[in-house]
Amino acid sequence: MANFKYISLERKRDIYIVTLQKPPENRLNVAACQELILAYRYIEVQLGRNTEGAVILRGNDAKFFTTGLDLNERDTNPFVSSDGFYPLLATILDFPFPTIALITGHVMGGACLLTLAHDYRIMNRDRGYWQMPPVNAGLHHDGMGTLIRAKLAPHVRRKVLLEAHRCKGPEALEDGIVDAVAPPDQMFELALAWAETWKSKAKMGVYGVLRNELVGEATKAYQMNSYVHHRDTAKKPKVKL
């Protein structure tokens, strides 16, 4: 098993569980994003081609899933998203096995896009909220709306991106942002059950191809922004929330 600093990796037969464990609040910097990329590619190699398998990404406690990108890192490195966050989303969108985001607690900003990049989302019913506040912070990056358009209904897209609406679990379920909610002590077992249900869909070797038919615009946008250093791909935030 590979060694990681900011995540832990566990295997239950052909299901992998990736757990975020980066203080503070599982906030994502370049190093954490690159570890996640390495983990997903490691899992892909271990499972092999045309086999069953699935991945669950979760937070390490019931308070936070992740509160998004480390905006302070951009003060010294303008390419943090190009080298970390965008390639991470592209990796998950390109992944050949079913993926589940287990939203254990608060999730904000870019981390909301991280959850949308996964095929399924299960959220804490009792604690935490899901919110994208770029309109409040002056944030934007090329392709920001692609996953939102691919995954959410038109009236929900407006709430999410233009109103920065803060959703708790039951409302996120009603709006179709997540697929299920569960009490904190039942979330993981539900995620495992879903992984068991859908893992066989990968064995014919077309799962990732068919996903791309649904979210190909987002995949292309994040692939095109990955490792780009000749231009800015994002607006620097005016406010750090």
N, C-alpha and C positions, 0 to 999 in steps of 0.2 A: 504494500500500500504506500502511495506517495506521501511525503511529509509536507505539511502546510503550516503556516503561521496564523492566518486569519480565518481559516475555516477548518472544520473537521469532516472526515469522510468515513461513512459506515456502509457496509454492504449487507443486505439481507437477500441472499440468493441472487436474483437478477434485478433487484431494486437497489439503487444507491440513494443514500440520504446525505445531502450536503448541508452542513449547519454553519451559519455565519457566527463568528465569535471575535469580532473586531471592536474594541472600545475606541471611542465612545459610540454607543447607540448603533453599532454595526455600520457606521458611516463608511461609504465606499471611496477609497483613494485608488490611485493607479495600481499600487501593489496588490490590494485586495481584489480588484477587478481582474488583474492578470492571473492571480491564483485561482479565481473562479473559472476563467478560461481554461487554464491548465487542468483543473479538476474535471470539467465537462469533456475535454478531449481525452484525458486519462480514462474516464468511464467508457467513452466510446470505444477505445482500443481494447479495454478489458472485456466488454460485452461482445465485441466482434461484429461482423456484418451479417445481416439477415437473420437476426436472433431476437428473442424476446428481451425486453428490458424497459426500465423507466427510471426517472430521477425525481427526487423531492428536494426542493430547496426550502430551508426553514430558518427562522431566527432562533437564537439560543435562550430566549425567555419569553414570557407572556407580555412584556412591556413594549419591546421593540422587535419589529422585523428588520427594517433598516430605515434610517431617516434620510437616506439619499446620499448624494455626492458630497465629498469633502470640498466645499467651496473655497476654503482657505488655501488649499493646495494650488489653486489656479493663480494665486497672487505671485507665485514664483515660477510656475510652469504653465504657459498658455495651451499646452497640448495634452493636458491631463485626460480630457474626454476622448481625444483622438487615439490615445495610446491605451486607454483603459475601458471607459464606459461603452463607447460605440462598438469596439470589437467584442465586448462581452455580450451585448444585445445581438450582434450579428451571429455569434457563436451559438447562442440559444435558439435563435430563429432557424439556424441551419442544422440543428441537432437531429439525428435520425431516430430518436426514441421519444416517447411521450414524456412531457415535463409537467411537474406540479409545483406551484408556488404555495407554500404553507405559510400564510401571513399571520404570524404569531402575535403581532402587536402593531404599533404605529408604523406607517409607511408613508413617506413623503417624497415629493419632487421626482427626480430621476428614478428613484426606487419604484415608483408607481409603474413606470415604463418597464422596469425589470420584471414586475409581476405580470404585466400584459404580454411580455415576450414569451411567457410560459403558456402551455396549452390549457392548463386548468389552474384555478385559484380557489383556495379554501381559506377563509378568514376567521379570526377569533370573533366569536359572537358577542362576547362580554366586554372586551377591552380593545382599544386601539382605533385609529381612524386612518383613512386612505385619502390623501390630498395631494394634488399637483398645484403648487402656487407660483408658477413662472410669471403669470400676469401681475402678481403682487411684488415680484422681485426684479422685474426687467430681464428675465431669462429667456433665451431662445437658442435652439440649435437647428441646423438644417435637418429636415425630416421629423421634427418633433411630433407632428400630428399624424404620422403614418400609422403607428400602432393604434392610436386612439380611433382613427377612422376604421381600421381593420377589425377592431374588437368591440366597439361600443356603438350603441344606437345614436342617431343624430341628436336627439334632445339631451342625451347624457354627455355627448362630446362637448356641447356648449357649457354644461355645468362644470365639467372637469377642467377644460382648458381656458375658457373665457371668464368663468366665475370663481375658479379656485375653490369649488365647493368641498367641504370636509364631510366625508361619509364614514359613519360607523358601519359595522358589519351588516346589520339587517337592511339598511338603506342601500349599501353596496350590492347586496344580493338582489334587492328589488330592481335596481337599475341595471343589473347584468354585468357589473364590474367584476364580481366574483361569482363562482359557480355554486358555492355552498358556504354556510357558516356553521360553526360548531363550538361548544364550550371548550375552554382551554385544555381540559383533561381528556377530551375526546378527539381533538383535531388531528393528532398524529395517526391514530388508528384509522380515522377516516381517510387520510391521505394514503396510507398504506393499502387500504382496501381499493381505493381508486387506482393506484399504481398496479395492483394485481389485476384489476379489471381491464386496463387498457394496455398493459405491457405487450400483449401478444400482437397488437396492431403493427409492431415494428418488424415482425419476422419476415414479411414479404419484401422488405427492402424499399418500399415506396412511401413510408410515413413522412419523411422529410420533404420528399418531392411534392406530395399532396398538400402538406402544410404551406409550402411555398406558393401553391395556387391560391391560397387564401391570404397570405401576408407577404407576398413577394415584393410589393412596393416598399414595405418597411425593411425587409431583408436587404434589398438593393441600396436603400438610403444609408443604412448603417455600415454596410460593406464599403460604400463609396467614401464615407467619412472616416473610416478606420485608418490609423497611421498616417494621416494627412498633416504635413507640417508646412506646406507652401502657402497656406491661407488659413484664416480663422474660420472655424466651423461653428462657433457659438458666440453669442453676446455675453460679455462679462456682466455678472449681476450687479444691479445698482444697490440692492439691499441683500444682505445675507440673513436669511430666515432661519 
